[in-house]
């Protein structure tokens, strides 16, 4: 992935005049964009997804491709530490072309570190144990009803296992990404508010009208968070969460400036 993209990114991006006129009925990012669904600790599927992206870039001759991860790199699956470290490395290596968004599970991890006694039980109920295990913290005693001091001890141990640079990067992850009329968020967007005026809670956790009320600003929203058996492309929304940690199927949406959407599977 890194080797191939280095040579691909050495090509000049197309000039603005070469791009087709924007059709607000189609998703039209300014460059070929690859949006990768929720990883949830499946580092093995992440590597396959990067291979699929490489193959697609090679086949299409895409210039200045953008890769966007929707968040939820951790929890549930077995290799959360490896998955999180890998996307961090990609973002460092190719900062102009790789964007990692924050998911609600990264938010829960950060909240746990900030206030372990209060926030720890919720995170634990949401699939945190495999993440703690992947960082070498095999604490079988930890449970939602355990004493607060045990959560505090676990938070201190996790902080010690995470590189300070990784933790700082995680804290600063953006909540959205935009190109043309394409927006990528983790969970959802409020259809009655402009995309630059969205609540962080909605972007991370969802909105009750996101799937039922259409937008009227011509924007397309690509998101994860809500797993399904297959990806969904409908009414200005594209969902790329295929429940990879359970199904073994990770989806990437390849979206061209011309409005074409291809789904790549790993």
C-alpha positions as CSV (number, residue, x, y, z in Angstrom):
1,X,0.0,0.0,0.0
2,X,2.6,2.5,1.1
3,X,5.0,1.6,-1.7
4,X,2.4,1.7,-4.5
5,X,0.8,4.9,-3.3
6,X,4.1,6.7,-3.1
7,X,4.6,6.3,-6.8
8,X,0.9,7.0,-7.6
9,X,0.9,10.2,-5.5
10,X,4.0,11.5,-7.4
11,X,1.6,12.2,-10.3
12,X,0.1,15.6,-10.4
13,X,-3.5,16.0,-9.3
14,X,-5.8,17.0,-12.2
15,X,-6.4,20.7,-12.7
16,X,-9.7,22.1,-11.5
17,X,-10.7,22.8,-15.2
18,X,-10.2,19.1,-16.1
19,X,-12.8,18.0,-13.6
20,X,-16.4,17.4,-14.8
21,X,-19.0,19.9,-13.7
22,X,-20.6,18.9,-10.4
23,X,-23.7,16.9,-10.6
24,X,-25.4,17.3,-7.2
25,X,-27.3,14.1,-7.8
26,X,-24.2,12.0,-7.6
27,X,-21.4,11.8,-5.0
28,X,-18.5,13.8,-6.5
29,X,-15.3,14.1,-4.5
30,X,-12.5,16.1,-6.1
31,X,-10.3,13.0,-6.4
32,X,-10.8,9.2,-6.3
33,X,-11.8,8.5,-2.7
34,X,-11.6,5.2,-0.8
35,X,-13.7,5.0,2.4
36,X,-12.9,2.0,4.6
37,X,-15.5,0.7,7.0
38,X,-15.3,-0.1,10.7
39,X,-12.3,-2.3,11.5
40,X,-13.0,-3.3,15.1
41,X,-9.8,-5.0,15.7
42,X,-9.5,-6.9,12.4
43,X,-6.0,-6.1,11.4
44,X,-6.0,-9.0,9.0
45,X,-8.9,-7.6,7.0
46,X,-7.3,-4.1,7.0
47,X,-4.2,-5.5,5.1
48,X,-6.5,-7.1,2.6
49,X,-8.5,-3.9,2.2
50,X,-5.2,-2.0,1.5
51,X,-4.4,-4.6,-1.2
52,X,-7.8,-4.1,-2.8
53,X,-7.3,-0.3,-2.8
54,X,-3.9,-0.8,-4.4
55,X,-5.4,-3.0,-7.1
56,X,-8.2,-0.5,-7.8
57,X,-5.8,2.5,-8.0
58,X,-3.6,0.5,-10.4
59,X,-6.6,-0.5,-12.6
60,X,-8.1,2.9,-12.8
61,X,-5.0,5.1,-12.9
62,X,-6.4,7.3,-10.2
63,X,-4.4,10.4,-9.4
64,X,-4.1,11.9,-6.0
65,X,-6.3,9.1,-4.3
66,X,-7.7,9.8,-0.9
67,X,-8.1,7.0,1.7
68,X,-10.5,7.8,4.6
69,X,-11.2,5.5,7.6
70,X,-14.5,6.0,9.3
71,X,-13.3,5.1,12.8
72,X,-13.9,2.3,15.2
73,X,-10.5,0.7,14.8
74,X,-10.7,-1.0,18.2
75,X,-13.0,-3.2,20.4
76,X,-14.8,-6.5,19.7
77,X,-12.1,-8.0,17.3
78,X,-8.9,-9.7,18.4
79,X,-6.2,-7.3,17.1
80,X,-7.2,-3.8,18.2
81,X,-3.7,-2.6,19.1
82,X,-2.4,-3.8,15.7
83,X,-5.2,-2.2,13.7
84,X,-5.0,1.1,15.5
85,X,-1.2,1.2,15.2
86,X,-1.4,0.4,11.4
87,X,-3.8,3.2,10.6
88,X,-1.8,5.6,12.7
89,X,1.3,4.6,10.7
90,X,-0.5,5.1,7.4
91,X,-1.7,8.5,8.5
92,X,1.9,9.5,9.5
93,X,3.4,8.2,6.3
94,X,0.9,9.8,3.9
95,X,-0.7,12.7,5.8
96,X,-1.9,14.4,2.6
97,X,-3.8,11.3,1.4
98,X,-4.8,9.2,4.4
99,X,-7.4,10.5,6.9
100,X,-8.5,8.7,10.0
101,X,-11.7,9.8,11.7
102,X,-12.7,9.2,15.3
103,X,-15.3,6.6,16.0
104,X,-17.5,6.3,19.1
105,X,-15.3,3.4,20.3
106,X,-12.2,5.6,20.2
107,X,-14.2,8.2,22.1
108,X,-15.1,5.7,24.7
109,X,-11.4,4.7,25.1
110,X,-10.4,8.3,25.6
111,X,-13.3,8.9,28.1
112,X,-12.2,5.8,30.0
113,X,-8.6,7.2,30.3
114,X,-10.0,10.5,31.5
115,X,-12.5,9.2,34.0
116,X,-12.1,5.4,34.4
117,X,-14.4,4.9,37.3
118,X,-17.4,6.6,35.6
119,X,-16.8,5.7,32.0
120,X,-15.1,2.3,32.4
121,X,-18.3,0.2,32.8
122,X,-19.9,1.5,29.6
123,X,-16.8,0.9,27.5
124,X,-16.4,-2.6,29.0
125,X,-20.0,-3.4,28.0
126,X,-19.2,-2.1,24.5
127,X,-16.4,-4.6,23.6
128,X,-13.4,-3.2,25.4
129,X,-12.0,-6.4,26.8
130,X,-10.4,-7.6,23.5
131,X,-8.8,-4.1,23.2
132,X,-7.3,-4.4,26.7
133,X,-6.1,-7.9,25.9
134,X,-4.5,-6.8,22.7
135,X,-2.4,-4.2,24.7
136,X,-1.3,-7.0,27.0
137,X,-3.7,-6.2,29.9
138,X,-5.3,-9.6,30.6
139,X,-7.4,-8.6,33.6
140,X,-10.1,-11.2,34.1
141,X,-11.4,-9.5,37.3
142,X,-12.5,-6.4,35.4
143,X,-16.3,-6.2,35.1
144,X,-18.9,-3.4,34.9
145,X,-19.7,-3.7,38.7
146,X,-16.1,-4.0,40.0
147,X,-14.6,-1.4,42.4
148,X,-13.7,2.0,40.9
149,X,-10.0,1.5,41.9
150,X,-9.7,-1.5,39.6
151,X,-10.9,0.6,36.7
152,X,-8.4,3.3,37.7
153,X,-5.6,0.8,37.8
154,X,-6.5,-0.6,34.4
155,X,-6.6,2.9,32.9
156,X,-3.2,3.7,34.2
157,X,-1.9,0.4,32.8
158,X,-3.4,1.0,29.4
159,X,-2.0,4.5,29.3
160,X,1.5,3.1,30.0
161,X,1.1,0.6,27.2
162,X,0.1,3.2,24.6
163,X,2.8,5.3,23.0
164,X,2.3,9.0,24.0
165,X,2.4,10.0,20.3
166,X,-0.3,7.5,19.5
167,X,-2.5,8.7,22.3
168,X,-2.0,12.4,21.3
169,X,-2.9,11.5,17.7
170,X,-6.0,9.6,18.8
171,X,-7.1,12.6,20.8
172,X,-6.9,14.9,17.8
173,X,-8.7,12.7,15.3
174,X,-11.2,14.7,13.2
175,X,-15.0,13.9,13.2
176,X,-15.6,14.5,9.5
177,X,-13.9,14.8,6.1
178,X,-15.1,16.6,3.0
179,X,-14.3,16.8,-0.7
180,X,-16.7,18.2,-3.3
181,X,-20.2,17.2,-2.2
182,X,-18.9,14.1,-0.4
183,X,-18.7,14.0,3.4
184,X,-17.4,11.2,5.5
185,X,-18.4,10.8,9.1
186,X,-18.4,7.9,11.6
187,X,-22.1,7.5,12.4
188,X,-24.5,10.0,10.9
189,X,-25.4,13.6,10.3
190,X,-28.5,15.6,11.3
191,X,-30.4,16.1,7.9
192,X,-31.8,19.4,9.1
193,X,-28.4,21.0,9.8
194,X,-25.6,22.1,7.5
195,X,-22.6,19.7,7.5
196,X,-20.4,22.4,9.0
197,X,-22.8,22.8,11.9
198,X,-23.2,19.2,13.2
199,X,-23.1,18.1,16.8
200,X,-20.1,15.9,17.7
201,X,-22.5,13.5,19.4
202,X,-24.5,13.1,16.2
203,X,-21.4,12.5,14.1
204,X,-20.1,9.9,16.6
205,X,-23.3,8.2,17.8
206,X,-26.0,8.8,15.2
207,X,-29.3,10.7,14.6
208,X,-32.8,9.3,14.7
209,X,-33.8,10.9,11.4
210,X,-30.6,10.2,9.5
211,X,-32.0,7.2,7.6
212,X,-35.5,8.5,7.1
213,X,-35.3,12.3,6.3
214,X,-33.5,13.3,3.1
215,X,-31.0,16.1,2.8
216,X,-31.7,19.0,0.5
217,X,-28.2,20.4,0.2
218,X,-26.9,17.9,-2.4
219,X,-24.3,16.4,-0.1
220,X,-23.7,12.7,0.1
221,X,-22.8,11.2,3.5
222,X,-20.6,8.1,3.8
223,X,-20.6,6.5,7.2
224,X,-20.1,3.4,9.2
225,X,-21.3,2.6,12.8
226,X,-24.5,0.8,11.7
227,X,-23.5,-2.8,10.5
228,X,-25.4,-4.6,7.8
229,X,-24.9,-7.7,5.7
230,X,-24.1,-5.6,2.7
231,X,-23.1,-2.0,2.1
232,X,-25.9,0.5,1.4
233,X,-26.1,3.3,-1.2
234,X,-29.3,5.2,-1.2
235,X,-30.8,8.6,-0.9
236,X,-27.5,10.5,-0.5
237,X,-26.1,8.0,2.1
238,X,-23.5,5.3,1.7
239,X,-22.9,2.9,4.6
240,X,-19.7,0.9,4.6
241,X,-20.1,-1.0,7.9
242,X,-20.5,-4.7,7.2
243,X,-19.8,-5.8,10.7
244,X,-16.2,-7.0,9.8
245,X,-15.3,-8.3,13.3
246,X,-18.2,-10.8,13.1
247,X,-18.7,-11.4,9.4
248,X,-15.1,-11.4,8.3
249,X,-16.1,-9.0,5.5
250,X,-14.6,-5.5,5.4
251,X,-16.0,-3.1,2.8
252,X,-14.4,-0.1,1.1
253,X,-16.4,2.3,-1.0
254,X,-14.4,3.6,-4.0
255,X,-16.0,6.8,-5.2
256,X,-14.8,8.6,-8.3
257,X,-15.1,12.3,-9.2
258,X,-17.5,11.2,-11.9
259,X,-19.9,9.9,-9.3
260,X,-19.3,6.1,-9.7
261,X,-19.3,4.0,-6.6
262,X,-17.6,0.6,-6.5
263,X,-17.6,-1.6,-3.4
264,X,-14.3,-3.4,-2.7
265,X,-14.4,-6.4,-0.3
266,X,-11.7,-7.8,1.9
